C-alpha cells in the first residue's frame, strides 16, 4: 500500500485493524503469524498517519484466496465448534476482541471490530460517574484481564474526564461535558493480563459530545455605525451586522436569524429599513430619507438561534446607528441684498470687513462666495455666514470706499432633479476709515560695506523711515533698539548713523563678517506707532592683527637629528591678510641663530631644530619672528619655551632629563639640597639649646644660702602709679564674697577662689572706712584653707592671687592703712598657716634665738 503526503512519504506510519497483519515502513503488508485463511476473501483496513501534520488516511485491502494443497498429509488441528454463543451479552457490552471457530474445527483469529462512536450529551446533570459502555474480551473466561484507557480525557489533559473499571471494563464519564470546550475525544482501550502482558491489541474509542442549545448569539459589536445618503432609493445597502453562536452551526442550535425590533424615530415611516434574516445586511425599504428633517436613525437588531424560533431559541440585541448623509439638494441664498460696513482698515491684509448672512441648508456642500472686485475673498466663519476679508492691503490715502458685488454658489452642482437656481448675489459697500500707521523703512534690511577700523565719529549712512500718513502732520524720531557692541549712534531727527567706537571685524559680535543693529522709528500720532529697521554692516578685513606663534611650549632632545619641533602661526585676520607666513630667527642675541635653525615646510608650517651637536638640558626661550602676507605685512616676535632634555633611543625624554629640562641644573639642585640640610640642622640646634637651657634653669644652684632665699616669699611692688584714683582699673574684679563655704566644700574640678565665679554676684553691705583687723585675718585663713584643700591649686611655691572682693569695696583705701611700729610683734602664729608660710615663720619667728 502507498500513501502520498507533501513530504514525500517521509515519516508516514502504518497500522491495521487486525492483529494478524502488519505493514512495514515501505508499505509492504505481511502476515504477523501463521493463520488459516477462509475461502471467503477477507477485508483489511490500513491506516496511515503523519506525526507532523497529524493527518490520518484509511484504505481497504481485500484478499483473493488461492487454493493450496497441504503437504505431508498434515491437517490443521482446531477445537470443536461451540454450539451457539457462550453467553448472551448485554446491549451495552462491546466485544472488540471476539473470536470465531472455522467449520473444520480450527480456531482462527478474526480481524478487530470497528467500534462505533459513543455519543455523550453535554451539560448532563448526572449522577456521576455515569456509565457509557462496557468493554470486554472473550478471553476473560480463561484468564483474568485488566482493562485501561489512554488518551486525551483519560491520562492526558484534561485528566480523568473518563474512567474505566479495570475488572469489569465498564467505562464512565466523571463530569458534565461541554461541547464548546471540546467536541470529541479519542481514547484507546487496552486489555492486559495480571502480569501486564498484552492480551489484545488496543482498540480506538471515539466519543462525541452532543450539542445542546446553551449559548446565546453574540454580536461582534454592541454598536454598529453606518450611513446612507438622503434621498436614497429603496433597496440601498446601509451596513451589515454579525452575530456568532458558539453552538454547533450544523444544527439548529447554532443557526442565527436576524430581525429589526425597533426604529427611532419612526419618520417618515416606521419601517424605513429592513434586514436580511440570514446575512444581517441592512438595506432601505422605503423612500423619503431627508437629512434636513431626520439626521440619524437608531435601529435595534435582534439575533435569535434555533433558526429564529422565538419560543425555543436564545436571543441577543445590538444597536445600529444609521447617519443620513447630506447631498446638495438646497441652493444657498443671501438673507439681505445689500450690506454696508465701515471699519478701520490699515494697510494689513486679511482684516475683517463685512459679515454676510446667507441661508445654507446643506451641511456638506460648502458655498463659494465670489466678488467682482479683486480686493475681496471669503472664508467660512459658520455654517450659515461668511466673513468678507481683504485679499490685498487697502490705503485710506488712495481709496476711501469700495463697492462690491458678491455672488454665492455651491462648489458642487445640485443633485439631479432639483429645479432651482444654484447661485445668489448681493451688494457690499465698504468705507475705509483712516488710522495712524506705523513708519516703515523702505530698505529693510539695509546692507552697507566698509573697512574695519574706521575712526570714531565717521558717518556711515542715513537710515531714514517713511510715514505713510500723508494727511496727518507727524514727526518721526529715531532711536537704537539693538546695538550689541554699542558701536553706533543715530541722529534722532534725520536718522544719520555714525560710529561711536572703532569697528573691529575680529570682535565676538561679528557673525560672518556682518555686524547687525536694529533701529526704531516712532511717530507722535495718537496712539503713537513705531516701526523697526535692521542695518547690516559688512566689515572688510584689513591687516590689523599680527600673527601669533604656535605652540608656546615644546620639547626637544639635547642632541640633533633625533626630533624636531613643528611650528605654525595663528592670525585673527582672514585671507589675504594671513598666510603664507615667514618664520625666521632674530640676529640678536647671536646665541639664538648659533644654537637653533628653522626649516620651512610650506606656507603655514616650519620646523625648529638644533643647529649645534649638543645643547645642555634646560628650558630655553627661543624668539621667533613671524610675518604674515598682508599689505602691509605685520610681524610679531614670539617666544617659544623649549625644554631640552636627554632622550633615550626612541627620542623620548628620560626621567632625569625631564627634571633637568624643568629649568634646574645639577648645581641648582645640589644648592637647594644643601640649603634644606642647613635649615634642618639649625632647627635641631635650636631645639637642643632650648632643652639645655631649661635643664640649666632647674639645676642651677642659688648664689645665697637656701635658708636665706626668700624669693618665693618676697614680692616686688615697684609699680604702684599715682594711686587707685589715677589708674583706669576695673575695680569690679577686686571683689571677694563674704563666705567661702562653697569653696571649701567644692568637689574636684570646681573653680578656685582666685577665679571669678559664674552667676549673679551677691551684694554686700558697706563696711566702715577703718577695717577691723580680725576681718583681714579671717579672710586670709579662709583663703589658706581653700588653697590647702584644693587639689587643682598651683604648686606650693607659687603665689595665690586674692583679688576678688565681691561687688563693691567692703574696705577703705589701702593708702589709709597705718603701719604699726610700736612694740615687738609676735610672728609665731605664722607656724599655724601651713607649709606655704613655713619659710616666713622661720625667718620672723623665734626672735629670741636670733
Buried (B, 14 or more C-beta within 10 A) or exposed (E): BEBEBEEEBEEBEBBBBBBBBBBEEEBEBEEEEEBEBBEEEBEBBBBBBBEEEEEEEEEEBEBEEEEEEEEEEEEBEBEEBEEEEEEEEEEEBBEBBBEEBEEEEBBBBBBBEEBEEBEBEBBBEEEEBBEBBBBBBBBBEEEEBBBBBEBBBBEEEEEEBBBBBBEEBBBBBBBBBBBBEBBEBEBBBBBBBEEEEEBBBBBBBEBBBBBBBBBBBBBEEEEBEBEBBBBBEEEBEBBBBBBBBBBBBEBBBBBBBBBBEEBEEEEEEEEBBBBEBEEBBBBBBBBBBBBEEBEEBEBBBBBBBBBBEEEEBBBBBBBBBBBBBBBBBBBBBBEEEEBEBEBEBBBEEEBEBBEBBBBBBBEEBBBBBBBEBEBBBBEEBEEBEBBBBBEEBBBBEEEBEBEBEBBBBBEBEBBEEEEEEBBBEBBBBBBBEBBBBBBBBEEBEBEEEBEBBBEEEEEBBEBBBEBBBEEBEBEBBBEBBEBEBEBBBBBEEEBBBBBBEBBBBBBEBBEEBEBBBBBBBBBEBEEEBBBBBBBEBBBEBBBBBBBBBEEEEBBBBBBBEBBBBEBBBEBBBBEEBBBEBBBBBEEEEEEBBEBBBBEEEEEBBBBBBBBEEEBEBBBBEBBBBBBBBBEEBBBBEBEBBBBBBBBEEEEBBBEEBBBBBEEBEEEEEEEEEEEEEEEEEEEEEEEEEEEEEEEEEEEEEEEEEEEEEEEEBEEEEEEEEEEBEEEEEEEBEBBBBEEBEEBEEBEEEEBBBBEEBEEEBEEBEEBEEEBEEEEEEEBEBBBBBBBEEBEEBEEEEEEBEBEBBBEBBBBEEEEEEEEEEEEEEEBEEBBEBBEBBBBBBEBBBEEEEE
